[in-house]
């Protein structure tokens, strides 16, 4: 359950993610820097299964995953797939990695991959086939919900469409913190009796640097963000 958007900038981009989860889930760790296959990356770690839903590496590649349609398991945690892909050094390297990942082990998902200078790639796995859209910008925003998924997608997309003609990082952040007609299961900043937006992540990639801003709570609360930075490698 998530709401994801992004914004292209000169030489880079910004990626925004609300993570919605059951209140019974274990708390996730904040972002930390580690090295995978010789590539430095930043990712928060899920408190239940040890994977991640969002990560960025020193080459400016970001991977963000949203849950797909509920399906009978058992399955390997989808968060482990994110960590297995984040060592890719280019968008061209992501596609064969996904195709070779043994997707039958995973429940349905939607995954966005971003790299400076190119449109986002959005891959969707439904347990039967993998569909890849190399013009993923046209799919903004990405939304998943286990509750009334179509209605939630319609309401949050309508709220996204209310943003002004010139969309900047402040407008994107406001969208992710918004409650529309009030905090509910339908608002981008989601609040239900059994679940809520549990964190807000913002990744900023510039020609020289990679930043990961992480707030361990709903963005409407204005909690101080934990920030990790590293030099970008061309």
N, C-alpha and C positions, 0 to 999 in steps of 0.2 A: 504494500500500500504506500504510494508515494505520489508526489507532484514534482515534476522536473521541467526546467526551462533553461535556456542558454542565450547568450548574446555574443555575437562576433565583434571583435575590436581589431584595430590595426596591429598586426603581428601577434594576435592572440585571441582570447575569448574569456567569458565568465560563464560558469555553470552553477545553477542553483538547484537545491534538492531539499524538499520536505520529506522526512521519513515518518510514515504513519505506522504505528504498531499497537498490538494489544498491550494493555497496561500490565499484564502478567509477564511480559517478556523481560528477561534480564537486561540490565542497563549495559549499553555498549561503551567501549573505551573511546576516548578522544583520538584524534588522528596521530599517528606516529610514523616516523621515517624508518624505512627498512630497505634492504637491497634484495632484489629478486632477479636471478639470472644475470647478475652484474649490473642491473639497472636500479637506481634509487627511486623509490616511490613513497607516497604518503597515502594512508588509508586509516579510517576508524575500523575497529574490529567488533563484530557482533558478539554480544555477551552469551548467546546460547550455542552457536555452532562454529564460531571462530572465523567465519568468512567476512566479507564486506559488501556493501551495496554501492559504494562509490570510492574511486581511487584515481590518483593522478601520478604520472612519472616525470622524471627529469627531462624527458624529451618533449613534454607538453601534451602527452596523450592522456585523456581522461576516459574512464569507463564508469557508467552508471547503470544500475539494473533495477527494474521494477518487476514485481510479481505479475504473472499472467493469470489466466483462468484457473481456479482451484481444480486439482486433479488428484486422484487416488494414488498414493505412493506405495512403498517407501521410495524416497528420492535422496540423492546427494544434495547438500545445501547449495543453493544457487550462488550464495556469497563466495563460495570457494572458486566458482568459475571466474568471478571478477578478479580474484587474486592470481589466478592462473594466466590471465590475459594481460595484466598490467605491465609486464616486462616488454611488450611489443614496442619497437622503436619507430613505427610508422603506422598510418592507417592501412596501408597495403598489407602489413604483416598481421593486422587484427583479423581480417576476413578468413584466411586459411587456418588461423589458430581456433577461431570459433567453429569452423566446419569440422576440424579434427578433434574437437573437445569431447566427443562421446556424449552428445546431447541427450540421448535416450535415458541417461541417468538423472536428468534434471526435469523438474516440473516446468510448466510453461512460464515464459518470461518475455519482457521487452527490454532491450539493452541499447543504450546510446553510447557512441564513441565519438569523441571530439579531438581534433588536432588543428593547430593554427593553420590558417590559409585554405581551408577546405570546408564544404558543408558537413554537417554531422551525418554520421552513418547510424541508422536505426535498424536493429535486427530483432525479429520476432520469432520465437519458437513456440509451437502449439502442440508438441509431442508427435506431430506427423511430418511437418516440414519446417525448414528455416527460411524465412523471407527476409531479404536484406534490401533496405532502401538507402541508396547512396545520396539521396536528396532529402535527408531526414529533417532539415529545417522546416519543411512544409508540414511536418507533423506536430509542431509546437502547439500547446505544451503536451508533455507525456503525463498520463494520469493512470493510476491503478487504484482500485478499491475492492475489497471483498464484500462490501455492503452496497447494494443497488448500483453496480458498476456503471451502467449506461447513464443513469440519472446523475450520478456524481460527476462523470466525465462531461456531461452536457452543462452542468451548472458551473463547474470550475473553468471550462473552456469559455463560457459566456463571460465570466469575470475577467479572464485573461484578455478578452476582446475589448474590454472597457479601458484598457491602458491607452495613454495618449499616442499620437502619431509617431513622435520621437521617443523610442523606448530606450532607456538607459538602465544602469545597474540599480539606481534608486527605485525606479518604477518596478523592476523585476522583484526587488526585495520587498516592496510594498505589497505586490501581488501575493507573494508567498506568506506574508503575515496577515493577509486579509481574511475577513469573516463574512464578506458579502452582506447578506441579510441577518447575520448573527452567527456565532460559533456553532457549528453543527457538523454532521457527517459529510455535508456537501461543500463546506467552505474549504478553500485551499489550505488554510491553517485549521486543521481538522480537530474536532473535539466530540467524542462520544462517551457514553458511560463506561464502555469496555475498552476503548482505544482512543488514541490521540496522536497528534504530531509530536514525536518524541525528540526530534533533532532537526536542525537546519544547517546544511552545508553549503558553502560558497567557495568554489575554486576559481582562482584568477591566474591566467597564464599570460605573461607578457614576453617580449623578445628576450628579456634577460632573467626573468624570475618566475617561479611557480609558488603560489600561495594557496594554503588550505585554511579556510576559516570555518570553525565548527562551534555551534551553539548547542549545548546538551538539553534542549527543551524546545517547546513550541516557539516560533519566531515572534509571536505576539507578546511574549513575556520580556523581550528585550534583554535577555541574559548576555553577559559578557562572553565573547567568542575566544576560544583557544585558537592560536594561529601557529601554523608550521610553514616554514619557507625553505626553499632550496634553489640553487642556481640552475637555470635552464641550460641544457646541453643541445646544441644545434645538430 
